[in-house]
Amino acid sequence: MAVPEQPSIDDDVFELVRRAQDGELSAFNTLVIRHQGAAYALAFRFLRSREAAEDATQEAFLRAYRALDGFRGERFKSWLLRIVANVARDELRRRKRRPQRSLDEARDDPERPSIEPLALDLGPEGHAEQTDLRRLLEDALAQLSEDWRL
């Protein structure tokens, strides 16, 4: 008596992809659950930050969902991980263009002079100077592009 052939994992994934392409959100959610660990691990290897890897993983799944109609039967995991790698590379390129430094890191820098809090009792002259300084800073900020102002 012949043993019935059991569907392979690839067959199961292919069926989930087909159903997701037909608009079944629960099928795509199942794909996310199955592949989120591998996607996150790859993003973390690229980005070396938990928060950045989480963001990249989420962005990759969004891109995958939007591009699902373009999936043509290759291995889903390989296709998804290519998307994850591309998202992570995009983030690394963005970091090079716009290096960032956290406020905590800047505050704790021993070479940066500390900024003492303003005294509360400035007197009339001190309040006037503070008001002038605030106006000058607001004017300078208004001249910056929106990106830099944010």
QUIHUPE-V102148 format. One record per backbone hydrogen bond with DSSP energy under -1.0 kcal/mol. NH is the residue of the N-H (numbers start at 0). CO is the residue of the C=O. If there is no record, write none. Layout:
BEGIN
nh=NH co=CO
nh=NH co=CO
END
This chain:
BEGIN
nh=11 co=7
nh=12 co=8
nh=13 co=9
nh=14 co=10
nh=15 co=11
nh=16 co=12
nh=17 co=13
nh=18 co=14
nh=19 co=15
nh=20 co=16
nh=21 co=17
nh=22 co=19
nh=23 co=18
nh=24 co=22
nh=27 co=23
nh=28 co=24
nh=29 co=25
nh=30 co=26
nh=31 co=27
nh=32 co=28
nh=33 co=29
nh=34 co=30
nh=35 co=31
nh=38 co=34
nh=39 co=35
nh=40 co=36
nh=41 co=37
nh=42 co=38
nh=43 co=39
nh=44 co=40
nh=45 co=41
nh=46 co=42
nh=47 co=43
nh=52 co=48
nh=53 co=49
nh=54 co=50
nh=55 co=51
nh=56 co=52
nh=57 co=53
nh=58 co=54
nh=59 co=55
nh=60 co=56
nh=61 co=57
nh=62 co=58
nh=63 co=59
nh=64 co=60
nh=65 co=61
nh=66 co=62
nh=69 co=66
nh=70 co=67
nh=78 co=74
nh=79 co=75
nh=80 co=76
nh=81 co=77
nh=82 co=78
nh=83 co=79
nh=84 co=80
nh=85 co=81
nh=86 co=82
nh=87 co=83
nh=88 co=84
nh=89 co=85
nh=90 co=86
nh=91 co=87
nh=92 co=88
nh=93 co=89
nh=94 co=90
nh=95 co=91
nh=96 co=92
nh=97 co=93
nh=105 co=101
nh=106 co=102
nh=107 co=103
nh=111 co=108
nh=121 co=119
nh=126 co=122
nh=127 co=123
nh=128 co=124
nh=129 co=125
nh=130 co=126
nh=131 co=127
nh=132 co=128
nh=133 co=129
nh=134 co=130
nh=135 co=131
nh=136 co=132
nh=137 co=133
nh=138 co=134
nh=139 co=135
nh=140 co=136
nh=141 co=137
nh=143 co=140
nh=148 co=144
nh=149 co=145
END
